Amino acid sequence: MKKTTLALSAFALLSAASQAAITTIAATGWSSDIVINNGGGPYNTTVNGTMDNGPGGFDNWTFAEEGTYPVGGDNTPTFVSGLTTGTHTSATGSQFVFQSFDSDNALLLPGSASGLLTLAAGGSYSTLALFGSTSGGPTSASVTVMFSDLTSSVYTIANQTGIGRDWFNYTPAELGYAVGARLSNRGEDGYTNVHYQENSNISIHESLITLSAADQAKTITAISITNTGGGNLAVMALSGQAVPEPSSICLLGVFGLLGMVRRKRG
């Protein structure tokens, strides 16, 4: 019984290490607040950019925090489907969290613009996951991964895939988060209420980037993202699959060898 238990334990630990989940990576550098949140208005003060107007604009359509808002000229209280706090899981099983809804929560990048996310703690990753969408049509992106040894590698997100998909281009396989609606500030009403549009296609998408074997052995310190197409690209969350620590791999190897030795002796 001990022989079997030891072997199974080693196998379970090895499986867990080789199938580590894609989880949130804490980073700084988020440059725009594009999520309207319900502080009672005026609603132009809750954002400093919007999906449709880009950085620096607070008019036009954008994402909203889920909740009840005054909609239309008569300020009708209306429940709005939107973003929520907490850990979310994408269609591929990746876990991620949005940035705070009342501070900068996105890299909002017009065509040719770049943004830099600096990891709160450097780490080695086999896969990176980016979450976001575009407005004004699809786009493409270039992702430069920077390492502690001062080298870097460039990975490409193809046009109309993952975060390069328009926020109305729902695609089940790349779904990060089903939003289902959007809000727009109403300048003609002094920003005391909002426009509201429901559409089940409105979504945040996921791009998965598999790092080369050489890059997996390095420590990532920062990630630069460039919008290489048209429209506004909004990156809203970052996650990754960590590479197991060498000490953990060695320990698993020891467990495995012990299990083999015990089986042989038996």
One Martini backbone bead per residue (centre of mass of N, CA, C, O) as a GRO file, in nm:
protein
  266
    1MET     BB    1   0.057   0.062  -0.021
    2LYS     BB    2   0.299   0.260   0.004
    3LYS     BB    3   0.398   0.236  -0.283
    4THR     BB    4   0.144   0.342  -0.426
    5THR     BB    5   0.111   0.610  -0.276
    6LEU     BB    6   0.385   0.736  -0.355
    7ALA     BB    7   0.349   0.725  -0.660
    8LEU     BB    8   0.083   0.888  -0.673
    9SER     BB    9   0.190   1.144  -0.539
   10ALA     BB   10   0.402   1.209  -0.750
   11PHE     BB   11   0.207   1.224  -0.991
   12ALA     BB   12   0.025   1.449  -0.880
   13LEU     BB   13   0.246   1.666  -0.853
   14LEU     BB   14   0.336   1.663  -1.149
   15SER     BB   15   0.064   1.735  -1.275
   16ALA     BB   16   0.024   2.007  -1.130
   17ALA     BB   17   0.282   2.142  -1.244
   18SER     BB   18   0.216   2.088  -1.561
   19GLN     BB   19  -0.100   2.222  -1.492
   20ALA     BB   20  -0.092   2.509  -1.444
   21ALA     BB   21  -0.254   2.781  -1.395
   22ILE     BB   22  -0.408   3.064  -1.522
   23THR     BB   23  -0.314   3.365  -1.365
   24THR     BB   24  -0.280   3.645  -1.211
   25ILE     BB   25  -0.101   3.950  -1.295
   26ALA     BB   26   0.064   4.190  -1.144
   27ALA     BB   27   0.033   4.540  -1.254
   28THR     BB   28   0.167   4.831  -1.398
   29GLY     BB   29   0.034   5.105  -1.630
   30TRP     BB   30  -0.237   5.188  -1.630
   31SER     BB   31  -0.391   5.468  -1.831
   32SER     BB   32  -0.715   5.410  -1.823
   33ASP     BB   33  -1.055   5.511  -1.757
   34ILE     BB   34  -1.336   5.305  -1.904
   35VAL     BB   35  -1.528   5.270  -1.640
   36ILE     BB   36  -1.837   5.311  -1.552
   37ASN     BB   37  -1.944   5.434  -1.235
   38ASN     BB   38  -2.180   5.446  -0.958
   39GLY     BB   39  -2.169   5.778  -0.810
   40GLY     BB   40  -2.422   5.973  -0.918
   41GLY     BB   41  -2.276   6.174  -1.055
   42PRO     BB   42  -2.121   6.290  -1.292
   43TYR     BB   43  -2.014   6.070  -1.556
   44ASN     BB   44  -1.748   6.222  -1.657
   45THR     BB   45  -1.583   6.158  -1.374
   46THR     BB   46  -1.539   5.826  -1.416
   47VAL     BB   47  -1.365   5.908  -1.675
   48ASN     BB   48  -1.067   5.932  -1.929
   49GLY     BB   49  -1.210   5.722  -2.127
   50THR     BB   50  -1.314   5.551  -2.436
   51MET     BB   51  -1.374   5.324  -2.667
   52ASP     BB   52  -1.468   5.538  -2.899
   53ASN     BB   53  -1.268   5.800  -2.816
   54GLY     BB   54  -1.052   5.739  -2.622
   55PRO     BB   55  -0.813   5.904  -2.493
   56GLY     BB   56  -0.946   6.182  -2.300
   57GLY     BB   57  -1.240   6.076  -2.326
   58PHE     BB   58  -1.602   6.088  -2.196
   59ASP     BB   59  -1.744   6.018  -2.443
   60ASN     BB   60  -1.932   5.771  -2.525
   61TRP     BB   61  -1.879   5.444  -2.564
   62THR     BB   62  -1.866   5.198  -2.289
   63PHE     BB   63  -1.792   5.059  -2.011
   64ALA     BB   64  -1.947   4.902  -1.714
   65GLU     BB   65  -2.057   4.878  -1.411
   66GLU     BB   66  -2.249   4.690  -1.248
   67GLY     BB   67  -2.590   4.827  -1.235
   68THR     BB   68  -2.774   5.117  -1.140
   69TYR     BB   69  -2.912   5.359  -1.372
   70PRO     BB   70  -2.976   5.664  -1.521
   71VAL     BB   71  -3.197   5.659  -1.799
   72GLY     BB   72  -3.236   5.904  -1.982
   73GLY     BB   73  -3.435   6.192  -1.962
   74ASP     BB   74  -3.596   6.043  -1.699
   75ASN     BB   75  -3.411   5.868  -1.517
   76THR     BB   76  -3.433   5.561  -1.542
   77PRO     BB   77  -3.404   5.295  -1.356
   78THR     BB   78  -3.131   5.072  -1.463
   79PHE     BB   79  -3.016   4.768  -1.532
   80VAL     BB   80  -2.664   4.695  -1.582
   81SER     BB   81  -2.466   4.522  -1.776
   82GLY     BB   82  -2.133   4.421  -1.656
   83LEU     BB   83  -1.878   4.467  -1.457
   84THR     BB   84  -1.694   4.271  -1.215
   85THR     BB   85  -1.565   4.163  -0.946
   86GLY     BB   86  -1.314   3.947  -0.924
   87THR     BB   87  -1.283   3.623  -1.033
   88HIS     BB   88  -1.228   3.506  -1.362
   89THR     BB   89  -1.337   3.284  -1.639
   90SER     BB   90  -1.258   3.162  -1.924
   91ALA     BB   91  -1.305   2.949  -2.189
   92THR     BB   92  -1.001   2.821  -2.124
   93GLY     BB   93  -0.958   2.871  -1.786
   94SER     BB   94  -0.873   3.143  -1.727
   95GLN     BB   95  -0.755   3.371  -1.488
   96PHE     BB   96  -0.903   3.695  -1.382
   97VAL     BB   97  -0.871   4.056  -1.328
   98PHE     BB   98  -0.980   4.357  -1.276
   99GLN     BB   99  -0.947   4.664  -1.241
  100SER     BB  100  -1.024   4.931  -1.096
  101PHE     BB  101  -1.317   5.128  -1.156
  102ASP     BB  102  -1.183   5.407  -0.998
  103SER     BB  103  -0.942   5.368  -1.205
  104ASP     BB  104  -0.701   5.274  -1.384
  105ASN     BB  105  -0.805   4.986  -1.627
  106ALA     BB  106  -0.629   5.051  -1.897
  107LEU     BB  107  -0.506   4.999  -2.221
  108LEU     BB  108  -0.551   5.272  -2.441
  109LEU     BB  109  -0.505   5.210  -2.802
  110PRO     BB  110  -0.440   5.353  -3.063
  111GLY     BB  111  -0.312   5.367  -3.349
  112SER     BB  112   0.040   5.300  -3.281
  113ALA     BB  113   0.015   5.263  -2.991
  114SER     BB  114   0.167   5.239  -2.660
  115GLY     BB  115   0.216   5.009  -2.375
  116LEU     BB  116   0.321   4.961  -2.024
  117LEU     BB  117   0.378   4.665  -1.830
  118THR     BB  118   0.465   4.618  -1.489
  119LEU     BB  119   0.574   4.390  -1.287
  120ALA     BB  120   0.554   4.344  -0.951
  121ALA     BB  121   0.675   4.047  -1.015
  122GLY     BB  122   0.894   3.857  -1.124
  123GLY     BB  123   0.870   3.596  -1.388
  124SER     BB  124   0.803   3.269  -1.506
  125TYR     BB  125   0.658   3.183  -1.833
  126SER     BB  126   0.469   2.991  -2.072
  127THR     BB  127   0.205   3.179  -2.046
  128LEU     BB  128   0.006   3.437  -2.186
  129ALA     BB  129  -0.273   3.660  -2.088
  130LEU     BB  130  -0.501   3.862  -2.269
  131PHE     BB  131  -0.748   4.126  -2.201
  132GLY     BB  132  -0.987   4.239  -2.455
  133SER     BB  133  -1.066   4.512  -2.694
  134THR     BB  134  -1.231   4.666  -2.968
  135SER     BB  135  -1.298   4.964  -3.158
  136GLY     BB  136  -1.381   5.024  -3.488
  137GLY     BB  137  -1.276   4.748  -3.515
  138PRO     BB  138  -1.028   4.562  -3.591
  139THR     BB  139  -0.700   4.429  -3.488
  140SER     BB  140  -0.357   4.447  -3.404
  141ALA     BB  141  -0.054   4.309  -3.230
  142SER     BB  142   0.237   4.393  -3.033
  143VAL     BB  143   0.448   4.185  -2.815
  144THR     BB  144   0.682   4.286  -2.568
  145VAL     BB  145   0.909   4.088  -2.395
  146MET     BB  146   1.069   4.149  -2.084
  147PHE     BB  147   1.388   4.100  -1.928
  148SER     BB  148   1.631   4.084  -1.676
  149ASP     BB  149   1.869   4.055  -1.913
  150LEU     BB  150   1.768   4.279  -2.142
  151THR     BB  151   1.587   4.121  -2.307
  152SER     BB  152   1.372   4.043  -2.601
  153SER     BB  153   1.036   3.960  -2.725
  154VAL     BB  154   0.825   3.905  -3.012
  155TYR     BB  155   0.468   3.907  -3.036
  156THR     BB  156   0.175   3.814  -3.229
  157ILE     BB  157  -0.147   3.958  -3.297
  158ALA     BB  158  -0.381   3.890  -3.495
  159ASN     BB  159  -0.613   3.984  -3.688
  160GLN     BB  160  -0.913   3.917  -3.539
  161THR     BB  161  -0.785   3.834  -3.254
  162GLY     BB  162  -0.881   3.846  -2.960
  163ILE     BB  163  -0.804   4.163  -2.864
  164GLY     BB  164  -0.857   4.229  -3.188
  165ARG     BB  165  -1.150   4.229  -3.128
  166ASP     BB  166  -1.444   4.336  -3.148
  167TRP     BB  167  -1.685   4.393  -2.899
  168PHE     BB  168  -1.912   4.259  -3.117
  169ASN     BB  169  -1.720   3.985  -3.159
  170TYR     BB  170  -1.839   3.706  -3.084
  171THR     BB  171  -1.624   3.429  -2.949
  172PRO     BB  172  -1.621   3.148  -2.777
  173ALA     BB  173  -1.307   3.058  -2.780
  174GLU     BB  174  -1.228   3.389  -2.689
  175LEU     BB  175  -1.372   3.422  -2.426
  176GLY     BB  176  -1.357   3.619  -2.134
  177TYR     BB  177  -1.622   3.827  -2.121
  178ALA     BB  178  -1.962   3.873  -2.071
  179VAL     BB  179  -2.132   4.172  -2.093
  180GLY     BB  180  -2.409   4.288  -2.280
  181ALA     BB  181  -2.318   4.604  -2.253
  182ARG     BB  182  -2.355   4.976  -2.271
  183LEU     BB  183  -2.228   5.311  -2.222
  184SER     BB  184  -2.325   5.671  -2.238
  185ASN     BB  185  -2.258   5.979  -2.221
  186ARG     BB  186  -2.459   6.296  -2.151
  187GLY     BB  187  -2.395   6.612  -2.243
  188GLU     BB  188  -2.693   6.732  -2.288
  189ASP     BB  189  -2.742   6.647  -1.956
  190GLY     BB  190  -2.479   6.693  -1.779
  191TYR     BB  191  -2.410   6.389  -1.695
  192THR     BB  192  -2.676   6.262  -1.524
  193ASN     BB  193  -2.685   6.048  -1.755
  194VAL     BB  194  -2.753   5.763  -1.977
  195HIS     BB  195  -2.683   5.554  -2.216
  196TYR     BB  196  -2.835   5.235  -2.335
  197GLN     BB  197  -2.699   4.908  -2.449
  198GLU     BB  198  -2.804   4.604  -2.564
  199ASN     BB  199  -2.569   4.317  -2.625
  200SER     BB  200  -2.463   3.988  -2.639
  201ASN     BB  201  -2.181   4.047  -2.801
  202ILE     BB  202  -2.056   4.197  -2.580
  203SER     BB  203  -1.694   4.171  -2.532
  204ILE     BB  204  -1.422   4.000  -2.383
  205HIS     BB  205  -1.105   3.895  -2.481
  206GLU     BB  206  -0.857   3.635  -2.566
  207SER     BB  207  -0.495   3.607  -2.547
  208LEU     BB  208  -0.259   3.358  -2.633
  209ILE     BB  209   0.090   3.317  -2.523
  210THR     BB  210   0.355   3.120  -2.633
  211LEU     BB  211   0.651   3.059  -2.514
  212SER     BB  212   0.951   2.998  -2.552
  213ALA     BB  213   1.185   2.805  -2.410
  214ALA     BB  214   1.385   3.036  -2.359
  215ASP     BB  215   1.174   3.235  -2.225
  216GLN     BB  216   1.088   3.045  -1.985
  217ALA     BB  217   1.387   3.080  -1.845
  218LYS     BB  218   1.297   3.364  -1.788
  219THR     BB  219   1.250   3.694  -1.651
  220ILE     BB  220   0.978   3.885  -1.624
  221THR     BB  221   0.917   4.255  -1.614
  222ALA     BB  222   0.774   4.330  -1.901
  223ILE     BB  223   0.502   4.473  -2.118
  224SER     BB  224   0.461   4.557  -2.458
  225ILE     BB  225   0.193   4.731  -2.634
  226THR     BB  226   0.089   4.740  -2.985
  227ASN     BB  227  -0.103   4.906  -3.215
  228THR     BB  228  -0.114   4.770  -3.563
  229GLY     BB  229  -0.389   4.920  -3.620
  230GLY     BB  230  -0.707   4.994  -3.588
  231GLY     BB  231  -0.853   5.154  -3.363
  232ASN     BB  232  -0.937   5.065  -3.029
  233LEU     BB  233  -0.725   4.933  -2.776
  234ALA     BB  234  -0.821   4.724  -2.492
  235VAL     BB  235  -0.638   4.648  -2.204
  236MET     BB  236  -0.757   4.474  -1.883
  237ALA     BB  237  -0.568   4.206  -1.855
  238LEU     BB  238  -0.333   3.982  -1.671
  239SER     BB  239  -0.186   3.657  -1.738
  240GLY     BB  240  -0.039   3.330  -1.619
  241GLN     BB  241   0.192   3.053  -1.660
  242ALA     BB  242   0.387   2.920  -1.442
  243VAL     BB  243   0.703   2.822  -1.380
  244PRO     BB  244   0.845   2.598  -1.214
  245GLU     BB  245   1.048   2.553  -0.975
  246PRO     BB  246   1.336   2.381  -0.960
  247SER     BB  247   1.289   2.261  -0.674
  248SER     BB  248   1.019   2.124  -0.746
  249ILE     BB  249   1.124   1.938  -0.966
  250CYS     BB  250   1.328   1.787  -0.791
  251LEU     BB  251   1.125   1.679  -0.584
  252LEU     BB  252   0.962   1.513  -0.786
  253GLY     BB  253   1.196   1.333  -0.871
  254VAL     BB  254   1.242   1.202  -0.598
  255PHE     BB  255   0.963   1.077  -0.567
  256GLY     BB  256   0.981   0.904  -0.822
  257LEU     BB  257   1.232   0.736  -0.743
  258LEU     BB  258   1.120   0.618  -0.482
  259GLY     BB  259   0.889   0.468  -0.617
  260MET     BB  260   1.067   0.285  -0.797
  261VAL     BB  261   1.234   0.152  -0.574
  262ARG     BB  262   0.999   0.024  -0.415
  263ARG     BB  263   0.892  -0.148  -0.647
  264LYS     BB  264   1.152  -0.313  -0.691
  265ARG     BB  265   1.169  -0.435  -0.401
  266GLY     BB  266   0.881  -0.570  -0.422
   0.00000   0.00000   0.00000
